[in-house]
Amino acid sequence: MPSIVGLGDFSNSDFKKVIKQFECSDDLKLFEYLKNNALTHHKQGLFQTYLFQDNEDYKGYISLASAQIAVDDTELRTILGVSNGVPYPISALKITRLCISDQFKRQQIGSLLVMFAEIAAYEQQNKIGCRALLVDAKEKAIGFYESLGFNVLGDMEDGICLMFKDIPSLRSKDIDHKVEQKEMVNEFIDFCEAFNLPHFAKTFEKILSEE
């Protein structure tokens, strides 16, 4: 059964076994981060990294971090419908790294990990607030993120462009909560059950119970 597992569930010795089978030849920096920094950063609470596991294979990883939409980021705040009267940074979640091991590319694992990031963003929204999912995308990854509902914000700089996905409130009165939002919540619950994420599932089950 496939699952998405946080690095906090691994001992140092178990994590070394993960590294031995993971390969990322097209972006060695992503592999080096996983090998040298991911576990330490996870334990320090700097970035949270999750592995996509299927039986004994570790097929990919995603790292997430809290982020903010600054007060002077008027373009994104306007797109998200944030009132000019809100004089504070707006909470967001950022995908800081996404990598699929060489032998498991083109199996939709990246798309599944991004959906997990969206679920994590909604859980953060429920706990402390989150209004967007952000990613600094390389040029070759722009099409991938666009296919998953992300939009480009601004111009590319140094081969990177900021992209975002709207994370509207699951309790918004502006959307048909009884149909569209309920379907989304049920989809999230199904995803959590499929990939062994009971903690995340509880957040969405609670939202349904409030109906």
C-alpha positions as a printed NumPy array, in Angstrom:
array([[  0.   ,   0.   ,   0.   ],
       [  1.504,   3.372,  -0.972],
       [  1.863,   5.999,   1.733],
       [  3.232,   9.486,   2.313],
       [  5.532,   9.471,   5.318],
       [  7.122,  12.36 ,   7.2  ],
       [ 10.83 ,  12.125,   7.954],
       [ 10.05 ,  12.312,  11.651],
       [  9.045,   8.644,  11.408],
       [ 12.592,   7.601,  10.451],
       [ 15.608,   6.806,  12.597],
       [ 19.009,   7.87 ,  11.283],
       [ 19.833,   4.29 ,  10.294],
       [ 16.505,   3.785,   8.506],
       [ 16.955,   7.037,   6.629],
       [ 20.371,   5.957,   5.375],
       [ 18.657,   2.995,   3.712],
       [ 16.313,   5.409,   1.938],
       [ 19.226,   7.427,   0.59 ],
       [ 20.948,   4.343,  -0.831],
       [ 18.042,   3.611,  -3.167],
       [ 17.193,   7.193,  -4.142],
       [ 18.565,   8.693,  -7.368],
       [ 18.03 ,  12.082,  -8.97 ],
       [ 20.501,  12.468, -11.813],
       [ 18.84 ,  15.47 , -13.481],
       [ 19.085,  17.688, -10.386],
       [ 21.869,  16.684,  -8.024],
       [ 21.071,  19.59 ,  -5.681],
       [ 17.726,  17.994,  -4.879],
       [ 19.429,  14.701,  -4.079],
       [ 22.136,  16.4  ,  -2.018],
       [ 19.496,  18.196,   0.019],
       [ 17.713,  14.942,   0.797],
       [ 20.98 ,  13.223,   1.655],
       [ 22.64 ,  15.933,   3.738],
       [ 20.017,  18.285,   5.144],
       [ 16.422,  17.044,   4.945],
       [ 16.348,  14.914,   8.104],
       [ 18.133,  17.539,  10.21 ],
       [ 15.921,  20.356,   8.95 ],
       [ 12.821,  18.242,   9.578],
       [ 13.829,  17.555,  13.179],
       [ 14.713,  21.222,  13.702],
       [ 11.301,  22.27 ,  12.452],
       [ 12.726,  24.354,   9.596],
       [ 11.188,  22.431,   6.692],
       [  8.912,  19.411,   6.737],
       [  9.851,  16.704,   4.231],
       [  7.651,  13.783,   3.211],
       [  8.546,  10.662,   1.238],
       [  6.297,   8.816,  -1.183],
       [  6.689,   5.167,  -0.178],
       [  5.346,   2.132,  -2.019],
       [  6.222,  -1.177,  -0.366],
       [ 10.018,  -1.013,   0.063],
       [ 10.522,   1.667,  -2.585],
       [ 10.912,   5.361,  -1.811],
       [  9.881,   7.014,  -5.03 ],
       [  9.934,  10.749,  -4.365],
       [  9.907,  13.5  ,  -1.798],
       [  8.429,  16.923,  -1.181],
       [  9.551,  19.595,   1.295],
       [  7.163,  22.202,   2.659],
       [  7.586,  25.39 ,   4.676],
       [  5.322,  28.103,   6.006],
       [  5.416,  31.334,   4.022],
       [  3.823,  34.765,   3.962],
       [  2.254,  37.049,   1.384],
       [  3.68 ,  40.434,   2.299],
       [  1.577,  43.563,   2.8  ],
       [  3.239,  45.174,  -0.225],
       [  2.539,  42.161,  -2.468],
       [ -0.55 ,  43.924,  -3.758],
       [ -0.802,  41.942,  -7.007],
       [ -1.174,  38.54 ,  -5.362],
       [ -3.34 ,  39.878,  -2.542],
       [ -5.674,  41.429,  -5.113],
       [ -5.884,  38.183,  -7.114],
       [ -6.72 ,  36.285,  -3.918],
       [ -9.364,  38.839,  -2.969],
       [ -7.622,  39.976,   0.208],
       [ -8.948,  43.347,   1.304],
       [ -6.591,  46.322,   1.297],
       [ -7.823,  46.896,   4.812],
       [ -5.905,  43.85 ,   6.087],
       [ -2.592,  45.447,   7.191],
       [ -0.803,  42.177,   7.971],
       [  1.119,  39.503,   6.058],
       [ -1.135,  36.655,   4.896],
       [ -0.203,  33.064,   5.731],
       [  0.694,  30.68 ,   2.916],
       [  2.427,  27.341,   2.398],
       [  5.398,  26.891,   0.07 ],
       [  6.692,  23.866,  -1.804],
       [ 10.437,  24.305,  -1.348],
       [ 11.561,  21.098,  -3.08 ],
       [  9.96 ,  18.341,  -5.13 ],
       [ 11.918,  15.39 ,  -6.493],
       [ 11.074,  12.011,  -8.003],
       [ 13.683,   9.241,  -8.014],
       [ 14.943,   8.452, -11.516],
       [ 13.409,   5.003, -11.93 ],
       [  9.933,   6.2  , -10.895],
       [  9.492,   9.289, -13.06 ],
       [  6.406,   9.675, -15.271],
       [  4.22 ,   7.713, -12.862],
       [  2.169,  10.719, -11.648],
       [  3.98 ,  10.679,  -8.297],
       [  4.833,  14.367,  -8.567],
       [  1.157,  15.196,  -9.082],
       [  0.22 ,  13.134,  -6.028],
       [  2.814,  14.901,  -3.877],
       [  1.545,  18.304,  -5.021],
       [ -2.004,  17.26 ,  -4.122],
       [ -0.664,  16.284,  -0.709],
       [  0.833,  19.787,  -0.433],
       [ -2.605,  21.242,  -1.227],
       [ -4.14 ,  19.086,   1.512],
       [ -1.423,  20.267,   3.914],
       [ -2.238,  23.861,   2.952],
       [ -5.905,  23.345,   3.787],
       [ -4.998,  21.732,   7.083],
       [ -2.786,  24.729,   7.874],
       [ -5.699,  26.986,   6.913],
       [ -7.882,  25.178,   9.407],
       [ -5.304,  25.515,  12.198],
       [ -3.557,  28.865,  11.745],
       [ -4.571,  30.232,   8.34 ],
       [ -3.336,  29.733,   4.77 ],
       [ -4.498,  31.519,   1.649],
       [ -2.186,  30.217,  -1.087],
       [  0.161,  27.419,  -2.059],
       [  3.406,  28.833,  -3.496],
       [  6.333,  27.418,  -5.443],
       [  9.446,  28.825,  -7.093],
       [  9.299,  26.927, -10.384],
       [ 12.114,  26.387, -12.833],
       [ 11.236,  27.036, -16.466],
       [ 10.954,  23.341, -17.312],
       [  8.484,  22.813, -14.444],
       [  6.083,  25.653, -15.265],
       [  3.872,  23.496, -17.51 ],
       [  3.685,  20.792, -14.86 ],
       [  2.461,  23.198, -12.191],
       [  0.07 ,  24.924, -14.587],
       [ -1.539,  21.539, -15.292],
       [ -2.236,  21.297, -11.551],
       [ -3.958,  24.657, -11.295],
       [ -1.031,  26.967, -10.488],
       [ -0.638,  30.396, -12.037],
       [  2.504,  32.362, -12.849],
       [  3.029,  35.559, -10.87 ],
       [  5.439,  38.1  , -12.3  ],
       [  8.441,  37.629, -14.542],
       [ 11.088,  34.921, -14.446],
       [ 14.271,  35.881, -12.596],
       [ 17.453,  33.799, -12.638],
       [ 15.584,  30.927, -14.272],
       [ 12.884,  30.871, -11.562],
       [  9.349,  32.208, -11.477],
       [  6.927,  32.394,  -8.575],
       [  3.736,  30.42 ,  -9.048],
       [  0.704,  30.19 ,  -6.804],
       [ -2.48 ,  28.219,  -6.327],
       [ -5.471,  29.767,  -4.649],
       [ -6.485,  28.071,  -1.388],
       [ -9.997,  29.489,  -0.82 ],
       [-11.675,  28.916,   2.494],
       [-13.502,  25.614,   2.787],
       [-16.108,  27.541,   4.775],
       [-16.451,  30.384,   2.271],
       [-20.007,  31.632,   1.753],
       [-18.995,  32.726,  -1.745],
       [-18.875,  29.138,  -3.013],
       [-21.561,  26.473,  -3.076],
       [-20.473,  24.811,   0.14 ],
       [-23.055,  22.058,  -0.126],
       [-21.811,  20.776,  -3.475],
       [-18.44 ,  22.002,  -4.732],
       [-16.725,  22.319,  -1.38 ],
       [-18.192,  19.106,   0.009],
       [-16.908,  17.19 ,  -3.028],
       [-13.449,  18.649,  -2.482],
       [-13.448,  17.694,   1.199],
       [-14.53 ,  14.137,   0.377],
       [-11.789,  13.912,  -2.263],
       [ -9.237,  14.969,   0.352],
       [-10.515,  12.354,   2.795],
       [-10.28 ,   9.642,   0.131],
       [ -6.72 ,  10.727,  -0.657],
       [ -5.754,  10.606,   3.03 ],
       [ -7.191,   7.119,   3.378],
       [ -5.402,   5.928,   0.227],
       [ -2.009,   7.194,   1.383],
       [ -2.21 ,   6.471,   5.109],
       [ -2.643,  10.03 ,   6.379],
       [ -5.142,   9.626,   9.247],
       [ -4.068,  12.825,  11.009],
       [ -4.873,  14.921,   7.946],
       [ -8.124,  13.042,   7.334],
       [ -9.421,  14.03 ,  10.78 ],
       [ -9.253,  17.707,   9.838],
       [-11.587,  17.214,   6.877],
       [-13.865,  14.762,   8.651],
       [-14.396,  17.43 ,  11.293],
       [-15.348,  19.963,   8.631],
       [-17.962,  17.577,   7.221],
       [-19.367,  16.963,  10.7  ],
       [-19.996,  20.692,  11.068],
       [-22.436,  20.631,   8.159]])
